Amino acid sequence: MKPQLPGPASIIGLMFCVLMATWLGIFGPLDLTGLKNWQTLISAIVAAAGIAAAAYNVSRQIRINILVREEDRIEKQLPGLRNAVNFLRPFVTSFGQITAFYGMTSEFARHGFGTAGSTFEKDIEKALPLTNDATRSTALNLLMQVYSLANSAQGSRGLIEQLEDSILDPSQWAPGEVDKVRNEIAGARREFESQRDKFRKGIDNLNAEVDAIERKIVRYERRKKRIRSEVERYFGD
């Protein structure tokens, strides 16, 4: 539960109890010099109550100012976060079940990353102009990772096919050379499988980031609603 500011009534009640306890001598003998009668004590209580109420109002105003600034921050953040989800989710959808790794760089470019005549950084800036720097940086790093792995896997796939085509007619090779090529093919297959597994993990990481952004959007929307409700109560709307 969030801490609540004490209200004026609570502060006044506490001060009244302290003053009365002092008046009755609970905290030791009271020097009544200068206090002519009960009216002086009541005046002191009223003055203290005014100070307490003013302090409370100042604290409340400070809180409202903080809430309004937080509401402004959230409103600025939300469009960029939604853009990040809309930009990143298609990569997860398109590459989540991929196995062949043909035309990968072209597929990335089709989604707006790795486009001809551009850089990865420019692609991200173009796609996510409203997104905060931290989210853009994370998106860039994750996409660069899976792009590099996809490109490597595509190269390994091409090498495997090239080597397999080269031994379609073993009679054209010198004795022992075919076995060397087959060993190369086996090594290329192992490398391809490793790259494929790393690529899938990279896509999983990208998907986890998209999910995290979506959860942040939900939190921000809930927080914004609570803030708006409290601010409206304060201003009596």
C-alpha positions in Angstrom: 0.0 0.0 0.0 1.3 3.4 -0.9 2.0 5.9 2.0 -0.7 8.6 2.4 -0.1 12.1 3.4 -1.6 12.9 6.9 -4.6 15.1 6.6 -5.1 18.4 8.4 -7.5 16.8 10.9 -4.9 14.2 11.9 -2.2 16.8 12.4 -4.5 19.1 14.3 -5.6 16.2 16.6 -2.1 15.2 17.3 -1.0 18.7 18.2 -4.1 19.2 20.4 -3.3 16.0 22.3 0.3 17.2 22.8 -0.7 20.6 24.0 -3.4 19.2 26.3 -1.0 16.7 27.7 1.5 19.4 28.4 -1.2 21.6 29.9 -2.1 18.8 32.3 1.5 18.3 33.2 2.0 14.8 31.7 5.2 15.9 30.1 6.4 17.8 33.2 5.5 21.0 34.9 4.2 23.7 32.6 5.4 27.3 33.0 2.2 29.2 32.5 3.9 32.6 32.5 2.5 34.6 29.6 -0.6 32.3 29.2 -3.4 34.3 30.9 -6.2 31.9 30.3 -7.6 29.2 28.1 -8.2 31.7 25.3 -4.4 32.0 24.8 -4.1 28.2 24.6 -7.0 28.0 22.1 -5.4 30.7 20.0 -2.1 28.8 20.0 -4.0 25.6 18.8 -5.8 27.5 16.1 -2.5 29.0 14.9 -0.9 25.6 14.9 -3.8 24.2 13.0 -3.4 26.9 10.3 0.3 26.1 10.0 -0.5 22.4 9.7 -3.2 22.9 7.1 -0.9 25.2 5.1 1.9 22.6 5.2 -0.5 19.9 4.1 -1.7 22.0 1.2 1.8 22.7 0.1 2.7 19.0 0.3 -0.4 18.1 -1.7 0.4 20.7 -4.3 3.9 19.3 -4.7 2.4 15.8 -5.1 0.0 17.0 -7.8 2.8 18.7 -9.7 4.8 15.5 -9.6 1.9 13.5 -10.8 1.2 15.9 -13.7 4.8 15.7 -14.8 4.6 11.9 -14.7 1.4 12.0 -16.7 3.2 14.2 -19.4 6.1 11.8 -19.4 3.8 8.8 -20.0 1.9 10.5 -22.7 5.2 11.2 -24.5 6.4 7.6 -24.0 3.4 5.7 -25.1 3.3 6.5 -28.9 7.0 5.4 -29.2 6.4 2.2 -27.3 3.4 1.3 -29.4 5.5 2.0 -32.6 8.2 -0.3 -31.3 5.7 -3.2 -30.8 4.3 -2.6 -34.3 7.7 -2.6 -35.8 9.3 -5.5 -34.0 6.4 -7.9 -33.9 6.4 -8.8 -37.7 10.1 -10.0 -37.4 9.0 -12.4 -34.7 6.0 -13.6 -36.8 7.9 -14.0 -40.0 11.1 -15.7 -38.6 9.7 -17.6 -35.7 9.3 -20.9 -37.6 11.9 -20.5 -40.3 14.2 -23.4 -41.2 15.5 -23.0 -44.8 17.2 -19.5 -44.5 16.8 -18.5 -48.1 16.7 -14.8 -49.0 17.0 -13.8 -45.4 18.6 -10.4 -46.0 15.9 -9.5 -48.5 13.2 -10.5 -46.0 14.7 -8.3 -43.3 14.8 -5.4 -45.7 11.2 -6.0 -46.6 10.4 -5.3 -42.9 12.5 -2.2 -42.9 15.8 -3.4 -41.5 18.9 -3.7 -43.6 17.5 -1.7 -46.5 19.7 -0.9 -49.5 21.6 2.4 -49.2 21.0 2.8 -45.5 22.5 1.6 -42.2 20.9 -0.3 -39.4 21.0 2.8 -37.2 19.2 4.9 -39.8 16.6 2.2 -40.3 15.8 2.2 -36.6 15.7 5.9 -36.4 13.3 6.0 -39.4 11.1 3.3 -38.0 11.0 4.5 -34.4 11.3 8.3 -34.4 9.1 8.7 -31.3 10.6 5.8 -29.3 12.9 6.5 -26.3 16.6 6.0 -26.8 16.8 2.9 -24.4 14.1 1.0 -26.3 15.6 1.9 -29.7 19.0 0.8 -28.6 17.7 -2.5 -27.4 15.7 -3.0 -30.6 18.8 -2.2 -32.7 21.0 -4.6 -30.8 18.5 -7.5 -31.0 17.8 -7.0 -34.7 21.5 -6.8 -35.6 22.1 -10.0 -33.7 19.4 -12.0 -35.5 20.3 -10.4 -38.8 23.9 -11.5 -38.5 23.0 -15.0 -37.5 20.5 -15.2 -40.4 23.1 -14.0 -42.9 25.6 -16.5 -41.6 23.1 -19.4 -41.7 22.1 -18.4 -45.2 25.8 -18.6 -46.2 26.2 -22.0 -44.6 23.1 -23.3 -46.4 24.6 -22.0 -49.7 27.9 -23.7 -49.1 26.3 -27.0 -48.2 24.3 -27.0 -51.5 27.4 -26.0 -53.5 29.4 -28.8 -52.0 26.6 -31.4 -52.5 26.3 -30.4 -56.1 30.0 -30.8 -56.6 29.9 -34.5 -55.8 26.9 -35.5 -57.7 29.2 -37.4 -60.0 31.9 -39.0 -57.8 33.7 -40.4 -60.8 35.0 -37.0 -61.7 37.0 -36.8 -58.5 40.3 -38.3 -57.6 40.3 -41.1 -55.0 39.8 -39.8 -51.5 38.8 -36.3 -52.6 35.0 -37.1 -52.4 35.4 -38.1 -48.7 37.1 -34.8 -48.0 34.2 -32.9 -49.5 31.7 -35.0 -47.6 33.6 -34.2 -44.4 33.3 -30.5 -45.3 29.6 -30.9 -45.9 29.2 -32.5 -42.4 31.1 -29.7 -40.8 29.1 -27.1 -42.7 25.9 -28.8 -41.6 27.0 -28.7 -37.9 27.8 -25.0 -38.3 24.5 -24.4 -39.9 22.6 -26.1 -37.1 24.5 -24.1 -34.5 23.7 -20.8 -36.4 20.1 -21.9 -36.7 19.7 -22.6 -33.0 21.3 -19.3 -32.1 19.0 -17.5 -34.5 16.0 -19.1 -32.9 17.2 -18.0 -29.5 17.7 -14.5 -30.9 14.1 -14.4 -32.1 13.0 -15.6 -28.7 14.9 -12.7 -27.1 13.3 -10.3 -29.6 9.9 -11.8 -28.7 10.6 -11.4 -25.0 11.5 -7.7 -25.6 8.3 -7.1 -27.5 6.3 -8.7 -24.7 8.1 -6.6 -22.1 7.3 -3.4 -24.1 3.6 -4.5 -24.2 3.6 -5.0 -20.5 5.1 -1.6 -19.9 2.4 0.0 -22.1 -0.3 -1.7 -20.0 1.4 -0.4 -16.8 1.7 3.1 -18.1 -1.9 3.1 -19.2 -3.1 2.0 -15.7 -0.8 4.5 -14.0 -2.0 7.3 -16.3 -5.6 6.5 -15.4 -4.9 6.6 -11.7 -3.0 9.8 -12.0 -5.8 11.5 -14.0 -8.3 10.3 -11.4 -6.3 11.9 -8.5 -5.6 15.1 -10.4 -9.3 15.5 -11.3 -10.3 15.0 -7.6 -7.8 17.6 -6.6 -9.2 20.2 -9.0 -12.8 19.1 -8.3 -13.5 18.0 -11.9 
